[in-house]
Amino acid sequence: MTSRRQFLGGLAIAAGAISACREVAPTGVGDDGRSSNPDATTLDAEALEDALVGSSYLGTGGGGSLSAARELVAADLAAGHTFTVLPVTALADTDRVACPYGLASLAETSEEMQAQLDAIENKVEEPVQAAFEALERHLGQKFAGVIMGEIGPLSLAEGLSIAARLGVPALDADTVGRAVPEINQHSVKVAGIPLTPIGAATPFGDELVVGKLGDPTRAEDILRAIAEASRVCGVADSPITGAQAKQDGTLVTGSLTLARTIGSAVREAKAGGDDPIEAARVAGDGYLLFTGMVANTEWKDEDGFLQGKVTLAGTGDFAGQRFETDVKNEHLVARRDGTVVATCPDLVSLIDLETADGVINPGYERGQAVAVLGFRCDPLWRSEAGLAVFSPRYFGYDLDYIPIEELIG
């Protein structure tokens, strides 16, 4: 079984101290023929940490481990890689950008599969990068930047890392504005632009290009099957032009900046002795939905997804109340004393009160003190096309989508 964008350990994560980078604007053309954009700026260690912390608030319980994200970024900085970010508006119309990410099997690796992996003489350690480069070769054009697949700690770190390793900027944009369970929750798809051609690569050295899909929803099935057959699958999809990227509704723009803004607010509040979670709520223009202790969790792997429920017992202003969230990789529906207070595509995130970091599913402990924040989704998900693939009814709930500001108003 696989989960969408469960990012890979194939980008070798090594421990290391985060070191600062200078704030510069790279220019020129690299040895590999990639053009540097003068509007790209470098992210230093503090900015990267802010982005990762902020992404744990926007990740809605998904998007991978924050600790693993920090290790990946630290390893890249220690190796001398430079992280740059580029506003979408700085792309030339003829540029191309693509979205690299990974799919990994949730099932334990069988002895037979492990034996096959161990027998590979030239194992591909970075299948996401291999997929990205395979798609470049197929198109005959170097990509000018990397589109973030989603906003969540390891998801974000992986996108930033692949961009840094390739020497291209990451766009200040992603395809969701949060973390999501399925490839179908993809802004490029919702905009009516094909995700194809799609590059794919495995640790076994397999490289594939999906040139056409009979139905856009087939991408999920095909890529999941590759991951199940290979343990992991690197993917690069949505090779859109700069002109397409700049069209309203194609990408969720400014999402990296939003993550940095939230993370910076948390950091500054901690330093000043203020409430970091309230600072994050204000920075993200969000809502406090609940505070409480983790009373119970239920988890199962089903059809390649982590599905379950988190139940909280209220504290403080919410003492005596009960809060539940339904999970499919991410939090989808939240109820307070049985009344719905937020649903997808709006964001619901549980934040650890001690660390002020977002909690990644299923990483809870009974008795853990948490706050629940809600944020409005990007407007594109409130469109008819967006709700067709990202409403409660899409996930099987007998609920219509009502914006969070109306539900708690």
Disulfide bonds with the S-S distance in Angstrom:
none
